[in-house]
């Protein structure tokens, strides 16, 4: 790969970029700096289970979100592979030789605990060591990371988010739980109520339960507080029936954020929302005047919480 000379490399989906992933990625960065080479993370454009099974998990972090987090951790480069039929059926030895040897010319390849690669997950540390002897790279596998006495996993974090246990999710992530969404055009209902909102496309990221949440909103050149509503907006129309599948949630639920003390054009921008606590469940109000009053009350309550916390 042009510009990269004998980098330290790791590979994985890294969904969530949680404390276990960070343990691996931090090692890659520090080992690369010691060797005066680049640090490289190889990830996939979509979750492998999207091809391997009919029930791919909901992502904690979409690809754009993961790339932002990789950059924040100091990785020099990210290689994004398509997980297609060619990758799925590639034998582990060939995958390792072609990727780590022929393409990246790695000096060290680091696997997370119990990480597997190649067709049928046959690629493990022993196979990687054998390929490394042929291609001239060192192979390492790091230990697992536990929180609360249990190994951290993306599935545990996903479950915590779905149940609204964002504190537990944050402990396993090693950072505050966030979502990343692109601002898209909505129906401007919020502006007519005096509380303009930015409607977000989450790119299939997992979201907390319905309700109104306080949040911190960050983007390039923006650091503000806001209220995010997750739900079906029952006051504005009939409440659709949601069967419980992710396709239904993505199609029927709105994710919209009202920024405090900010008036700017956000269309097309990516906003990262850090959840600071839930204010209330989603409720149906008796008409638009009541809804406007309810939102005003939410804003006052959130401002009061921020004042008590010393944020404002």
C-alpha positions, 0 to 999 in steps of 0.5 A: 500500500503506497506510503505505508512501510512495514506498518503494525496492523490489526483487523476486525469489525470493531463495532462500537470501538469498545474497551476491548477494541481500544486495548488492541488499537492502543497497542497497534498505535504504541507499537507502531510509534516504537518502530517508527512506522504507521499504525493501520486498522483493517475493517469492513464496509458492512458487518460480516453477518449481513452476508453470513446470515439473514439476521445481521446485528444492529450496528453500534457504530456505522462505518463513518462513526468507526472511522471518526473513532479510529482517527481520534485514537491516533490510527494513521490509516484505515483500510475498508474491505468489502465483505462480499462473496470473494472475501467470505470464501477466501481461505484464511491462509490466502487472506492473511498472505494477500492482505498482511503480506502482499498488500500491506507488507506488515511488520506486526499483525495484532489480533484481538482475543479469540479473533478469527478471520478467513473462510469459516473463521479458520484463521487463528494465531497459529495460522497467522504465525505460520504465514508471518514466517513466510511473509516476514511479519510478527503475529500477536494475540492480546488478552480479553478485557472484562468489565464487571467480571465479564468479557466486553462484547458488542452484543452486550453493549447493544443489549444495554443500549436497547434497554436504555442502560446507557451507563452500562453501555458507556462503561463497556465502551470506555467512553460516553455512548454516542450516535452519529447521524446525518442531518436530512430534510424533515417536514419542518414541524418543529420550526412551526412550533418554535423549536426547530429540529435537525432530523437525523439519518443514523445509517442503521445505528442502534438507538436507545428506547423512545423518549426525550433525552438530553444530549451534547451535540458535536460536529466540526465547529459545533459543540452544543447541548440539545434535546433529542426525541426518539419516537413516532411523534404521536401528537402529530398523527396516528401512531404506527404499529411497530412489529419490533424488527429493526426495519420497522424501527428505522422506517417509522421512528424519527430521531430529531434533535433541538439544539439549545442556543444554536441557529445554523444550517445543518443540512448534510452535516454529521452530528455526534450526539452524546446522551446525558440522561433521559427526561421522559418517555414519549407521550401523546399531547392534546393538540399542538399548543399542549405539545409546544408547552410540553417541549418548552417544559422539557427545555427548561428542565434540561437547562436546569439539569445543566445548571446543576451540573455546572455545564451552563 
